[in-house]
Amino acid sequence: MAVDLELVIAVDVSYSMDIEEQRVQREGYVNAFRSPEVVRAVLGGPLGKTAVTFVEWGGSAVQVVPWTLIDGPESAAQFAEELRRRPIRRISFTSISNVLAFARELIRTNRFRASRRVIDVSGDGPNNAGAPVPVARNAAIADGITVDGLPIMLKTGPDSAAIHDLDAYYEACVIGGDGAFLVKVSDVSQFAEAIRNKLVVEIAGFKLSEVQERQLALASVQYTQPYNCLVGEESQERAIGK
């Protein structure tokens, strides 16, 4: 079936995300697909159809809601309700590389065909298991897939697996492909708006209003030195060695 976009939403449910954060994050996605902004973005495409699936991940990945055709408010609401009913889970470790490979396979084997294919990855820490992230990211790009990021920057304490510049990590090591971008979340209260705005941009394909452009500009990342994309793996090794 021809659609405008094949979208994999890949959401971090590792143990570094506490239950309240997961609940707010889940509600953000449920409410986004109930919103008129997201529905308008879908209907504004040449075909007015988007295929979406929802994945939760940690060290492994699980497809929580199967591929669903969104072609209006009714199907969007059904997707939101299906997601709302799913139990919240937690998965050990953080393997961005694994979920990228998992999402690539979901795109390769689904029944949809689109000119744009996107993996939308949210997470609150760097990769600490599996292959290095750039390897998986580059493989996705080679398949014509764009990887976008939603770095969640709520914790930076000494007992946290998070890093203080997670947005720079996502910029250098995670996102890539045509039109790739990220939007960071630094407070729980920002989840709903960030998720909704990001989905609108991904679905609409960067047909942005000036207001949206200014909002996204606030999330831009500036770094000038080469980034160590193995920072998560090195941190995990140090923790195991203690």
Backbone hydrogen bonds, N-H to C=O, Kabsch-Sander energy under -0.5 kcal/mol:
donor,donor_aa,acceptor,acceptor_aa,energy
3,V,113,R,-2.2
4,D,49,K,-2.9
5,L,49,K,-0.7
6,E,116,R,-1.9
7,L,5,L,-0.6
7,L,51,A,-3.0
8,V,118,V,-2.7
9,I,7,L,-0.6
9,I,53,T,-2.7
10,A,8,V,-0.7
10,A,120,D,-3.2
11,V,9,I,-0.6
11,V,55,V,-3.2
13,V,57,W,-3.0
15,Y,91,I,-0.6
17,M,14,S,-2.0
18,D,16,S,-0.6
22,Q,18,D,-2.4
23,R,19,I,-2.4
24,V,20,E,-2.5
25,Q,21,E,-2.5
26,R,22,Q,-2.8
27,E,23,R,-2.5
28,G,24,V,-1.9
29,Y,25,Q,-1.6
30,V,26,R,-2.5
31,N,27,E,-2.9
32,A,28,G,-1.6
33,F,29,Y,-1.8
34,R,30,V,-0.7
35,S,31,N,-0.6
35,S,32,A,-1.1
39,V,35,S,-1.6
40,R,36,P,-2.6
41,A,37,E,-1.9
42,V,38,V,-2.0
43,L,39,V,-2.6
44,G,40,R,-1.6
45,G,42,V,-1.5
50,T,70,I,-2.4
51,A,5,L,-2.9
52,V,68,T,-2.4
53,T,7,L,-2.0
54,F,65,V,-1.8
55,V,9,I,-3.5
56,E,62,V,-2.6
57,W,11,V,-2.2
58,G,60,S,-2.9
59,G,92,S,-2.4
62,V,56,E,-2.9
64,V,54,F,-2.0
64,V,62,V,-0.9
65,V,54,F,-1.7
68,T,52,V,-2.4
70,I,50,T,-3.5
70,I,68,T,-0.6
71,D,69,L,-0.6
76,A,72,G,-2.0
77,A,73,P,-2.3
78,Q,74,E,-2.1
79,F,75,S,-2.1
80,A,76,A,-2.2
81,E,77,A,-2.4
82,E,78,Q,-2.5
83,L,79,F,-2.2
84,R,80,A,-2.5
85,R,81,E,-1.7
86,R,82,E,-0.6
86,R,83,L,-1.0
91,I,13,V,-1.9
95,S,58,G,-2.8
96,I,94,T,-0.5
99,V,95,S,-1.8
100,L,96,I,-2.1
101,A,97,S,-2.0
102,F,98,N,-2.6
103,A,99,V,-2.7
104,R,100,L,-2.3
105,E,101,A,-1.8
106,L,102,F,-1.8
107,I,103,A,-2.2
108,R,104,R,-2.4
109,T,105,E,-2.0
110,N,106,L,-0.7
110,N,107,I,-0.6
113,R,1,M,-2.4
115,S,3,V,-0.5
116,R,4,D,-0.7
118,V,6,E,-2.8
119,I,146,T,-2.8
120,D,8,V,-3.2
120,D,118,V,-0.5
121,V,119,I,-0.7
121,V,148,D,-2.5
122,S,10,A,-2.7
122,S,120,D,-0.5
123,G,150,L,-1.5
128,N,94,T,-3.4
129,A,94,T,-0.9
135,V,132,P,-0.8
136,A,132,P,-1.2
137,R,133,V,-3.0
138,N,134,P,-2.7
139,A,135,V,-1.6
140,A,136,A,-1.9
141,I,137,R,-2.3
142,A,138,N,-2.2
143,D,139,A,-0.9
143,D,140,A,-0.7
144,G,141,I,-2.1
145,I,140,A,-2.3
146,T,117,R,-2.7
147,V,176,G,-3.1
148,D,119,I,-2.5
148,D,146,T,-0.6
149,G,181,F,-1.9
150,L,121,V,-2.5
152,I,123,G,-3.2
153,M,151,P,-0.7
153,M,185,V,-3.7
154,L,152,I,-0.7
160,S,157,G,-1.5
166,L,163,I,-1.1
168,A,165,D,-0.5
169,Y,165,D,-2.0
170,Y,166,L,-2.7
171,E,167,D,-2.3
172,A,168,A,-2.5
173,C,169,Y,-3.1
174,V,169,Y,-0.6
174,V,170,Y,-1.4
175,I,170,Y,-2.6
176,G,147,V,-1.9
180,A,177,G,-1.9
183,V,149,G,-1.8
185,V,151,P,-2.5
190,Q,187,D,-2.2
191,F,188,V,-1.5
194,A,190,Q,-2.5
195,I,191,F,-2.9
196,R,192,A,-2.3
197,N,193,E,-2.8
198,K,194,A,-2.3
199,L,195,I,-2.3
200,V,196,R,-2.2
201,V,197,N,-2.1
202,E,198,K,-2.5
203,I,199,L,-2.8
204,A,200,V,-2.7
205,G,201,V,-1.6
206,F,201,V,-1.7
208,L,206,F,-1.5
213,E,209,S,-2.2
214,R,210,E,-2.1
215,Q,211,V,-2.2
216,L,212,Q,-2.7
217,A,213,E,-1.9
218,L,214,R,-1.0
218,L,215,Q,-0.6
219,A,216,L,-1.5
220,S,217,A,-1.5
229,C,227,Y,-1.1
231,V,228,N,-1.3
234,E,230,L,-2.5
235,S,231,V,-1.9
236,Q,232,G,-2.2
237,E,233,E,-2.2
238,R,234,E,-2.1
239,A,235,S,-2.1
240,I,236,Q,-2.2
241,G,237,E,-1.9
242,K,238,R,-0.6
242,K,239,A,-0.7
